[in-house]
Amino acid sequence: MTPVDVVLIGRNEGARLVAALNSVMGQARQVVYVDSGSTDASVAEAERRGATVVQLDMAIPFTAARARNAGFDALEDPQIVQFIDGDCALVPGFIATARAHLETNPHLAMVTGWRREIHPNASVYNQLCDWEWRRPAGQIDACGGDMMVRAEAWRSVGGMDPAVIAAEDDEFCTRLRKAGWLLERIPQEMTRHDANMLRFGQWWRRAERTGHGFAQVGHLHPDYFVKERQRVLVYGAAIPLAMLVGVFVAWWVPLLIAALYAVNYIRTAKGLIHEGLPKDQAWLHALLLTLSKLPNLIGMARYHWRSLTGRAMRIIEYK
C-alpha cells in the first residue's frame, strides 16, 4: 500500500486549523503544516500535534502555490500527497478511497472529491460557495486546492507556479493535462470547508480575486478561462460602456441595453434551478453571479496593471 503524506497550508485559521490537523492525524505517514505569517497559535497547535512546521519567509510575497511547493519540498520521499487548505477538515475514508483509485489508475495524476461548506446557511455567500463545490464526478479539467496528487506527476510539471496568486490550482491542473496526465473527481466527500464569508465586502473581494485569476491564468494559458473572460468583458465592460454612450443618443437607449442584464439574470437563475438549486436560492445566487462581473473586471484590470508596471502579484485576501 502506497503511503500518503499530507500538506496543510494556512494563516491565522485558529479553530479551523485545529480541526484540519485533528482530521488528518493518524491517516498520513507525514503531516507538514506550512504557515504564512500567522500571529495566532497556529504554529504551536501544529507542533503540539506532531506536524512538521514550515514557516515561510514573508519578505517574499506570499501565495498559496508557494506554500504548497514548500510543503511538498519538506516531505521525505513523497509518493502520494494530499493537499488541504487550513480552513478545511478531511472527511474520514477519503484518503483510503482516493489512494486506491490512484493506485489502480496509473494514468491519473490527481484525484479530488466533493468539498462541502460546514455552515452553508450562515450567509448567502457561504451558500454560493457550497454550490460552487458541487461539481459532477468523473474526468475533469481542474479542481480546487484540496487534492490528492501523485508525487511523480507533481515533479514532472515542477509543482505549482508560485507567481500565480489566484486560480493557481487551475493553472497547475492545466499543465498536468498538457503533459498528458488525466484528472478525476470521485463521487465521495473529501473535505468540509469553512468559508466564513458573512459580509458583502468579503464576497466582492473574493470576486476580484477570481477575476485576477481569470486574467493571470488566461495569460499563461490562452485556451483556458476563455468563456469566463469573455463574459466579464461583455457584462462588466462592454454593456456599461454602451449604456454610457447611449445616454447621448436617447434617454431610453441605456434602459434598453440594461435589459440585457435582466435577460442574463433570468437565464442564470433558470440554469441554476435546472441544476437542482432551490428556487429561492437560485434567484439570489443569480443576482450575485450577474453582479460578480464588475469585481471580476476590477481583478482582471488589476492583473494587467500589475503586469504592465512590473508590480508584485500580491494576494487579494477576503478574510
C-alpha positions as CSV (number, residue, x, y, z in Angstrom):
1,M,0.0,0.0,0.0
2,T,1.4,3.3,-1.1
3,P,1.9,5.7,1.9
4,V,0.1,9.1,1.8
5,D,1.5,12.3,3.2
6,V,-0.5,15.4,3.9
7,V,0.4,19.1,3.3
8,L,-1.7,21.7,5.1
9,I,-1.3,25.4,4.4
10,G,-2.8,28.3,6.5
11,R,-2.6,31.6,8.1
12,N,-4.4,32.6,11.3
13,E,-7.0,29.9,10.8
14,G,-7.5,29.4,14.6
15,A,-10.0,26.7,15.4
16,R,-10.4,25.8,11.7
17,L,-6.7,24.8,11.6
18,V,-7.1,22.7,14.8
19,A,-10.0,20.9,13.2
20,A,-7.9,20.4,10.0
21,L,-5.0,19.0,11.9
22,N,-7.2,16.7,14.0
23,S,-8.9,15.4,10.9
24,V,-5.6,14.1,9.3
25,M,-3.7,12.8,12.3
26,G,-3.4,9.0,12.1
27,Q,-4.3,8.9,8.4
28,A,-1.0,10.0,6.9
29,R,2.7,8.9,7.2
30,Q,3.9,12.6,7.4
31,V,2.0,15.8,8.0
32,V,3.5,19.1,7.1
33,Y,1.9,22.4,8.0
34,V,3.1,25.5,6.1
35,D,2.4,28.7,7.9
36,S,2.3,32.1,6.2
37,G,3.0,34.6,8.9
38,S,0.3,33.7,11.4
39,T,0.0,35.8,14.6
40,D,-2.2,33.4,16.4
41,A,-1.3,30.0,17.9
42,S,-1.3,28.1,14.6
43,V,2.4,27.1,14.7
44,A,2.1,25.9,18.3
45,E,-1.0,23.9,17.6
46,A,0.6,22.2,14.6
47,E,3.8,21.4,16.6
48,R,1.7,20.1,19.5
49,R,0.1,17.5,17.2
50,G,3.4,16.4,15.8
51,A,3.3,18.0,12.4
52,T,6.4,19.3,10.7
53,V,6.1,23.1,10.5
54,V,7.5,25.2,7.7
55,Q,7.3,29.0,8.2
56,L,7.5,31.0,5.0
57,D,9.8,34.0,4.7
58,M,7.1,36.7,4.5
59,A,9.7,39.1,3.0
60,I,8.8,37.3,-0.2
61,P,5.2,37.9,-1.5
62,F,3.0,35.0,-0.2
63,T,0.9,32.8,-2.5
64,A,-0.9,29.6,-1.8
65,A,1.1,28.0,-4.6
66,R,4.4,28.9,-2.9
67,A,3.1,27.4,0.4
68,R,2.1,24.1,-1.3
69,N,5.5,23.9,-3.0
70,A,7.3,24.4,0.3
71,G,5.1,21.8,1.9
72,F,5.9,19.2,-0.8
73,D,9.6,20.0,-0.6
74,A,9.6,19.4,3.2
75,L,8.3,15.8,2.7
76,E,10.7,12.9,2.9
77,D,10.4,10.7,-0.2
78,P,6.7,11.6,-1.0
79,Q,4.8,9.2,-3.3
80,I,1.2,10.4,-2.9
81,V,0.3,13.7,-1.3
82,Q,-3.0,15.0,0.0
83,F,-3.1,18.8,-0.1
84,I,-5.6,20.5,2.2
85,D,-6.3,24.2,3.0
86,G,-6.1,25.2,6.7
87,D,-9.8,26.1,6.7
88,C,-10.9,22.5,5.7
89,A,-11.3,19.3,7.6
90,L,-10.7,15.9,5.9
91,V,-13.7,13.6,5.7
92,P,-12.9,10.1,7.1
93,G,-12.5,7.5,4.4
94,F,-11.5,9.8,1.6
95,I,-7.8,9.1,1.8
96,A,-8.2,5.3,1.5
97,T,-10.7,5.5,-1.4
98,A,-8.7,8.1,-3.3
99,R,-5.4,6.3,-2.8
100,A,-6.9,3.0,-4.1
101,H,-8.2,4.9,-7.1
102,L,-4.8,6.4,-7.9
103,E,-3.1,3.0,-7.4
104,T,-5.3,1.2,-9.8
105,N,-5.2,4.0,-12.5
106,P,-1.6,4.9,-13.3
107,H,-2.7,7.4,-15.9
108,L,-4.2,9.6,-13.2
109,A,-2.1,12.4,-11.8
110,M,-4.7,13.7,-9.3
111,V,-7.9,12.7,-7.6
112,T,-10.2,15.0,-5.9
113,G,-13.7,14.7,-4.3
114,W,-16.5,16.9,-3.1
115,R,-15.9,19.8,-0.8
116,R,-18.8,21.0,1.3
117,E,-19.4,24.0,3.4
118,I,-19.7,23.5,7.2
119,H,-22.1,26.4,7.7
120,P,-23.9,26.8,4.3
121,N,-26.8,28.6,5.8
122,A,-24.8,31.2,7.7
123,S,-25.0,33.5,4.7
124,V,-25.9,33.6,1.1
125,Y,-22.2,33.9,0.3
126,N,-21.5,30.6,2.1
127,Q,-24.4,29.1,0.2
128,L,-22.9,30.2,-3.1
129,C,-19.5,28.6,-2.1
130,D,-21.3,25.4,-1.2
131,W,-23.0,25.3,-4.6
132,E,-19.7,26.1,-6.4
133,W,-18.2,22.9,-4.9
134,R,-21.0,20.7,-6.2
135,R,-19.4,19.6,-9.5
136,P,-20.1,16.3,-11.3
137,A,-17.8,13.3,-10.7
138,G,-15.7,12.0,-13.5
139,Q,-12.8,13.2,-15.6
140,I,-12.2,16.9,-15.0
141,D,-10.1,19.8,-16.3
142,A,-9.2,21.3,-12.9
143,C,-10.1,21.4,-9.3
144,G,-9.6,23.5,-6.1
145,G,-6.6,23.3,-3.8
146,D,-7.9,20.2,-1.9
147,M,-6.5,17.3,-4.0
148,M,-4.6,14.1,-3.8
149,V,-1.6,14.2,-6.2
150,R,0.8,11.6,-7.4
151,A,4.3,12.9,-6.5
152,E,5.7,11.7,-9.9
153,A,3.1,13.9,-11.6
154,W,3.9,16.9,-9.3
155,R,7.6,16.7,-10.1
156,S,7.0,16.2,-13.8
157,V,5.5,19.7,-14.2
158,G,7.6,21.4,-11.5
159,G,4.8,21.8,-8.9
160,M,2.7,24.9,-8.7
161,D,3.7,28.3,-10.1
162,P,4.4,30.5,-7.0
163,A,3.8,33.7,-9.0
164,V,0.1,32.8,-9.6
165,I,-1.9,34.5,-6.8
166,A,-5.4,33.1,-7.6
167,A,-6.6,30.0,-9.5
168,E,-3.1,28.6,-9.0
169,D,-4.8,25.1,-8.8
170,D,-6.4,25.6,-12.2
171,E,-3.0,26.6,-13.7
172,F,-1.3,23.6,-12.1
173,C,-4.1,21.2,-13.4
174,T,-3.8,22.8,-16.9
175,R,-0.1,22.0,-17.0
176,L,-0.8,18.4,-15.8
177,R,-3.3,17.9,-18.6
178,K,-1.0,19.4,-21.2
179,A,1.7,16.9,-20.0
180,G,-0.6,14.0,-20.8
181,W,-2.0,13.3,-17.3
182,L,-5.6,12.7,-16.5
183,L,-7.5,14.2,-13.5
184,E,-10.6,12.9,-11.9
185,R,-13.2,13.7,-9.3
186,I,-14.6,10.7,-7.5
187,P,-18.1,10.7,-6.0
188,Q,-17.1,11.0,-2.4
189,E,-17.0,13.8,0.1
190,M,-13.4,14.9,0.6
191,T,-13.3,18.0,2.9
192,R,-15.6,20.2,4.9
193,H,-14.8,23.9,4.3
194,D,-15.5,26.9,6.4
195,A,-15.6,29.9,4.1
196,N,-16.8,32.2,7.0
197,M,-17.9,34.7,4.4
198,L,-20.6,36.8,6.1
199,R,-20.3,40.2,4.5
200,F,-20.9,41.7,1.1
201,G,-17.4,43.2,1.1
202,Q,-15.8,39.7,1.6
203,W,-17.7,38.4,-1.4
204,W,-16.7,41.4,-3.5
205,R,-13.0,40.9,-2.7
206,R,-13.3,37.2,-3.4
207,A,-14.8,38.0,-6.8
208,E,-12.0,40.4,-7.5
209,R,-9.5,37.6,-6.8
210,T,-11.4,35.4,-9.1
211,G,-11.1,38.0,-11.9
212,H,-7.4,38.3,-11.2
213,G,-7.1,34.5,-11.7
214,F,-9.0,34.7,-15.0
215,A,-6.5,37.2,-16.3
216,Q,-3.3,35.7,-15.0
217,V,-4.0,32.1,-15.8
218,G,-5.5,33.2,-19.1
219,H,-2.3,35.0,-19.9
220,L,-0.3,31.8,-19.2
221,H,-2.8,29.5,-20.9
222,P,-4.8,31.5,-23.5
223,D,-7.0,28.5,-24.2
224,Y,-8.2,28.4,-20.6
225,F,-10.9,30.6,-18.9
226,V,-11.8,31.8,-22.4
227,K,-15.6,32.0,-21.7
228,E,-15.1,33.4,-18.3
229,R,-13.0,36.3,-19.6
230,Q,-15.5,36.9,-22.4
231,R,-18.4,37.1,-20.0
232,V,-16.6,39.6,-17.8
233,L,-15.6,41.8,-20.8
234,V,-19.2,41.8,-22.1
235,Y,-21.2,42.2,-18.8
236,G,-18.5,44.1,-16.8
237,A,-17.2,46.5,-19.5
238,A,-18.9,46.5,-22.9
239,I,-22.5,46.8,-21.7
240,P,-21.8,49.5,-19.1
241,L,-19.9,51.4,-21.7
242,A,-22.7,51.1,-24.2
243,M,-25.1,52.4,-21.6
244,L,-22.9,55.4,-21.0
245,V,-22.7,56.2,-24.7
246,G,-26.4,55.6,-25.1
247,V,-27.2,58.5,-22.8
248,F,-26.1,60.8,-25.6
249,V,-28.3,59.1,-28.1
250,A,-31.7,58.9,-26.4
251,W,-32.9,58.6,-22.8
252,W,-34.4,55.1,-23.5
253,V,-31.3,53.6,-25.1
254,P,-29.5,52.9,-21.7
255,L,-32.7,51.2,-20.4
256,L,-32.9,49.0,-23.5
257,I,-29.3,48.0,-23.1
258,A,-29.7,47.4,-19.4
259,A,-32.4,44.9,-20.3
260,L,-29.5,42.6,-21.3
261,Y,-28.7,42.2,-17.6
262,A,-32.2,41.2,-16.8
263,V,-32.1,38.6,-19.6
264,N,-28.8,37.2,-18.3
265,Y,-30.1,37.2,-14.7
266,I,-33.2,35.2,-15.6
267,R,-31.2,32.8,-17.8
268,T,-28.7,32.2,-15.0
269,A,-31.4,31.6,-12.4
270,K,-33.2,29.2,-14.6
271,G,-30.0,27.3,-15.3
272,L,-29.3,27.0,-11.5
273,I,-32.9,25.7,-10.9
274,H,-32.4,23.2,-13.7
275,E,-29.2,22.0,-12.0
276,G,-31.2,21.4,-8.8
277,L,-30.7,24.5,-6.7
278,P,-33.9,25.5,-4.8
279,K,-35.7,28.4,-6.4
280,D,-35.3,30.9,-3.6
281,Q,-31.6,30.3,-3.5
282,A,-31.3,30.3,-7.3
283,W,-32.7,33.7,-7.8
284,L,-30.5,35.2,-5.1
285,H,-27.4,33.4,-6.4
286,A,-28.1,34.5,-9.9
287,L,-28.1,38.1,-8.7
288,L,-24.7,37.7,-7.2
289,L,-23.4,35.9,-10.3
290,T,-24.7,38.7,-12.5
291,L,-23.2,41.4,-10.3
292,S,-19.9,39.5,-10.0
293,K,-18.7,40.6,-13.4
294,L,-17.9,44.0,-12.0
295,P,-15.5,42.9,-9.3
296,N,-14.2,40.3,-11.8
297,L,-13.4,43.1,-14.2
298,I,-11.5,45.0,-11.4
299,G,-9.5,41.9,-10.7
300,M,-8.6,41.4,-14.3
301,A,-7.6,45.1,-14.7
302,R,-5.5,44.8,-11.6
303,Y,-3.6,41.9,-13.0
304,H,-2.9,43.7,-16.3
305,W,-1.9,46.9,-14.5
306,R,0.5,45.0,-12.3
307,S,1.9,43.2,-15.3
308,L,2.4,46.4,-17.3
309,T,4.0,48.3,-14.4
310,G,6.1,45.4,-13.1
311,R,4.4,45.4,-9.7
312,A,4.4,42.4,-7.4
313,M,1.5,40.0,-7.8
314,R,0.3,40.2,-4.2
315,I,-2.7,38.1,-3.0
316,I,-6.2,39.5,-2.7
317,E,-7.5,38.4,0.7
318,Y,-11.2,38.3,1.6
319,K,-11.0,37.1,5.2
